[in-house]
Amino acid sequence: MRMGADRPEKRESQRVTRETTAQKPLWMTNQRILYPLILFWILLSFVLNPLISETGWGKWLLIGISLAVLGTGFLTITHRRKGRVFALLLLLATFGLRLLSGENLSNFEAAGEITGAVLLVFLGGYILVDIFGHPRVNLTTVCGALCVYLFIGSTWTGLYTAICIWEEEPSFRGLSEPVDPTGKKIGTKDLREELQYFSMVTLTSLGYGDIVPTRPISRSLAFVEAILGQLYLVVLVSRLVSLYGKEQGGERQSRETESGSDTSDQNR
């Protein structure tokens, strides 16, 4: 009798769910494609950056890819309006400050790097919360975790760039054109490209040694990034890969608890 009574309620719940889903935009009902898409844009920017950054059209293409990364990340924030507004403000501030800086490394550029780093931290935190809520680990879950991993490298790139702009003395040894022979900073967009390379090398603990941090703050940041990168891969990504196709522990435990309570109710 109880199972028969539950069927109409279940059908009604499914009907409400279908109606709610139909009213949502396509990108909100097909979020499984967003994390792989973000991962694709990030990897594409890493590959193209050293190849086309010197050309005029390449610069604008890379800006477009950066907008695609952050814009797609913005689309993942679907449940909280305040979160979307906050992310949009950070996105506008980041690109607005970079446009104001022009071709020179200035305080506007440094501020844009900081706001961009905050935006990546915010998006990465939201993605982590979302993938931890997935009842079953799938390709979307793993892609989301990898996106956050690459967000870490990009966040540290922004921090390194801001430090190089604000510090009076060179923060790294081995950069091609961070300063002129007199020690004065010069404007060059190549700085961020080289620091992105250093950041990813540090994050993955490759440590080629061609670029070396020389200031205490840059050394501290590099140390934290190396530790964070290794812990993230060992603890989180490897765990998700091992659970691929399986239910995550919290969801499985809650289902077992509900099943046990239903069984006890039927026995009564």
FENJO-V611319 format. One record per residue. N is the residue number from 0. RES is the residue in one small letter. OMEGA is omega in degrees with one decimal (none if undefined). Layout:
n->N res->RES omega->OMEGA
n->N res->RES omega->OMEGA
//
This chain:
n->0 res->m omega->-177.5
n->1 res->r omega->180.0
n->2 res->m omega->178.2
n->3 res->g omega->179.6
n->4 res->a omega->-178.2
n->5 res->d omega->-175.9
n->6 res->r omega->177.9
n->7 res->p omega->178.6
n->8 res->e omega->179.7
n->9 res->k omega->178.6
n->10 res->r omega->179.3
n->11 res->e omega->178.1
n->12 res->s omega->177.8
n->13 res->q omega->179.4
n->14 res->r omega->179.2
n->15 res->v omega->179.1
n->16 res->t omega->179.0
n->17 res->r omega->179.5
n->18 res->e omega->178.9
n->19 res->t omega->179.5
n->20 res->t omega->-179.0
n->21 res->a omega->-179.4
n->22 res->q omega->-177.9
n->23 res->k omega->174.2
n->24 res->p omega->-176.8
n->25 res->l omega->-176.5
n->26 res->w omega->178.6
n->27 res->m omega->-179.7
n->28 res->t omega->179.0
n->29 res->n omega->-177.6
n->30 res->q omega->-179.8
n->31 res->r omega->179.2
n->32 res->i omega->-173.0
n->33 res->l omega->-178.0
n->34 res->y omega->173.2
n->35 res->p omega->179.7
n->36 res->l omega->176.3
n->37 res->i omega->179.8
n->38 res->l omega->178.1
n->39 res->f omega->-179.4
n->40 res->w omega->-178.8
n->41 res->i omega->-179.7
n->42 res->l omega->178.3
n->43 res->l omega->178.9
n->44 res->s omega->178.4
n->45 res->f omega->-178.2
n->46 res->v omega->-174.1
n->47 res->l omega->-173.6
n->48 res->n omega->-179.6
n->49 res->p omega->-175.4
n->50 res->l omega->-171.6
n->51 res->i omega->-175.5
n->52 res->s omega->-178.5
n->53 res->e omega->-178.6
n->54 res->t omega->-179.8
n->55 res->g omega->-180.0
n->56 res->w omega->179.1
n->57 res->g omega->178.5
n->58 res->k omega->-178.9
n->59 res->w omega->176.4
n->60 res->l omega->178.9
n->61 res->l omega->175.3
n->62 res->i omega->177.8
n->63 res->g omega->178.1
n->64 res->i omega->177.3
n->65 res->s omega->176.0
n->66 res->l omega->178.8
n->67 res->a omega->178.9
n->68 res->v omega->-176.5
n->69 res->l omega->178.3
n->70 res->g omega->176.9
n->71 res->t omega->175.0
n->72 res->g omega->177.3
n->73 res->f omega->-179.2
n->74 res->l omega->179.5
n->75 res->t omega->-179.4
n->76 res->i omega->-171.8
n->77 res->t omega->-168.8
n->78 res->h omega->-175.3
n->79 res->r omega->-178.5
n->80 res->r omega->179.8
n->81 res->k omega->177.7
n->82 res->g omega->178.4
n->83 res->r omega->179.2
n->84 res->v omega->179.7
n->85 res->f omega->179.6
n->86 res->a omega->179.6
n->87 res->l omega->178.3
n->88 res->l omega->177.7
n->89 res->l omega->179.4
n->90 res->l omega->179.4
n->91 res->l omega->179.7
n->92 res->a omega->-178.4
n->93 res->t omega->-177.2
n->94 res->f omega->175.5
n->95 res->g omega->179.2
n->96 res->l omega->178.8
n->97 res->r omega->176.2
n->98 res->l omega->177.8
n->99 res->l omega->-178.6
n->100 res->s omega->-179.1
n->101 res->g omega->-178.3
n->102 res->e omega->-176.2
n->103 res->n omega->174.2
n->104 res->l omega->-176.6
n->105 res->s omega->177.2
n->106 res->n omega->175.3
n->107 res->f omega->178.7
n->108 res->e omega->179.5
n->109 res->a omega->178.4
n->110 res->a omega->176.6
n->111 res->g omega->176.9
n->112 res->e omega->180.0
n->113 res->i omega->178.8
n->114 res->t omega->175.6
n->115 res->g omega->177.8
n->116 res->a omega->177.7
n->117 res->v omega->178.5
n->118 res->l omega->179.8
n->119 res->l omega->176.8
n->120 res->v omega->179.9
n->121 res->f omega->179.5
n->122 res->l omega->178.8
n->123 res->g omega->177.3
n->124 res->g omega->178.6
n->125 res->y omega->179.6
n->126 res->i omega->179.0
n->127 res->l omega->178.4
n->128 res->v omega->-178.6
n->129 res->d omega->-176.2
n->130 res->i omega->175.3
n->131 res->f omega->178.1
n->132 res->g omega->177.5
n->133 res->h omega->179.5
n->134 res->p omega->-179.2
n->135 res->r omega->179.6
n->136 res->v omega->179.8
n->137 res->n omega->-178.6
n->138 res->l omega->178.5
n->139 res->t omega->179.5
n->140 res->t omega->-178.8
n->141 res->v omega->178.3
n->142 res->c omega->177.0
n->143 res->g omega->178.3
n->144 res->a omega->178.2
n->145 res->l omega->175.9
n->146 res->c omega->179.3
n->147 res->v omega->178.2
n->148 res->y omega->178.5
n->149 res->l omega->173.3
n->150 res->f omega->178.1
n->151 res->i omega->178.5
n->152 res->g omega->179.2
n->153 res->s omega->176.8
n->154 res->t omega->179.5
n->155 res->w omega->174.5
n->156 res->t omega->177.6
n->157 res->g omega->178.9
n->158 res->l omega->177.9
n->159 res->y omega->-178.9
n->160 res->t omega->179.1
n->161 res->a omega->179.3
n->162 res->i omega->-179.8
n->163 res->c omega->180.0
n->164 res->i omega->-174.0
n->165 res->w omega->-177.4
n->166 res->e omega->178.8
n->167 res->e omega->-179.7
n->168 res->e omega->179.2
n->169 res->p omega->-178.9
n->170 res->s omega->-178.3
n->171 res->f omega->172.8
n->172 res->r omega->179.9
n->173 res->g omega->175.9
n->174 res->l omega->-173.7
n->175 res->s omega->-175.9
n->176 res->e omega->178.3
n->177 res->p omega->-177.8
n->178 res->v omega->174.8
n->179 res->d omega->-176.7
n->180 res->p omega->179.9
n->181 res->t omega->179.4
n->182 res->g omega->-179.4
n->183 res->k omega->-180.0
n->184 res->k omega->174.3
n->185 res->i omega->-178.2
n->186 res->g omega->176.7
n->187 res->t omega->178.0
n->188 res->k omega->178.0
n->189 res->d omega->-177.3
n->190 res->l omega->-178.1
n->191 res->r omega->178.5
n->192 res->e omega->179.8
n->193 res->e omega->179.2
n->194 res->l omega->173.1
n->195 res->q omega->175.8
n->196 res->y omega->179.5
n->197 res->f omega->-178.4
n->198 res->s omega->-178.6
n->199 res->m omega->176.1
n->200 res->v omega->178.8
n->201 res->t omega->-178.3
n->202 res->l omega->-179.2
n->203 res->t omega->177.7
n->204 res->s omega->174.9
n->205 res->l omega->174.2
n->206 res->g omega->179.5
n->207 res->y omega->178.2
n->208 res->g omega->179.5
n->209 res->d omega->173.6
n->210 res->i omega->-173.1
n->211 res->v omega->174.4
n->212 res->p omega->-176.0
n->213 res->t omega->-178.7
n->214 res->r omega->-179.1
n->215 res->p omega->-177.3
n->216 res->i omega->178.8
n->217 res->s omega->176.7
n->218 res->r omega->179.8
n->219 res->s omega->179.0
n->220 res->l omega->179.5
n->221 res->a omega->178.7
n->222 res->f omega->-179.6
n->223 res->v omega->-179.4
n->224 res->e omega->-179.7
n->225 res->a omega->179.3
n->226 res->i omega->-178.7
n->227 res->l omega->-179.4
n->228 res->g omega->-179.9
n->229 res->q omega->179.5
n->230 res->l omega->-179.2
n->231 res->y omega->-179.3
n->232 res->l omega->-174.1
n->233 res->v omega->-172.8
n->234 res->v omega->-170.7
n->235 res->l omega->-173.8
n->236 res->v omega->179.4
n->237 res->s omega->177.6
n->238 res->r omega->179.7
n->239 res->l omega->178.9
n->240 res->v omega->179.0
n->241 res->s omega->179.6
n->242 res->l omega->-175.7
n->243 res->y omega->-178.6
n->244 res->g omega->-179.3
n->245 res->k omega->177.4
n->246 res->e omega->176.0
n->247 res->q omega->-169.6
n->248 res->g omega->-176.6
n->249 res->g omega->-179.0
n->250 res->e omega->-179.3
n->251 res->r omega->-179.3
n->252 res->q omega->179.8
n->253 res->s omega->179.0
n->254 res->r omega->178.1
n->255 res->e omega->178.9
n->256 res->t omega->178.0
n->257 res->e omega->179.4
n->258 res->s omega->179.1
n->259 res->g omega->179.3
n->260 res->s omega->177.4
n->261 res->d omega->179.4
n->262 res->t omega->179.7
n->263 res->s omega->178.9
n->264 res->d omega->180.0
n->265 res->q omega->178.9
n->266 res->n omega->178.4
n->267 res->r omega->none
//
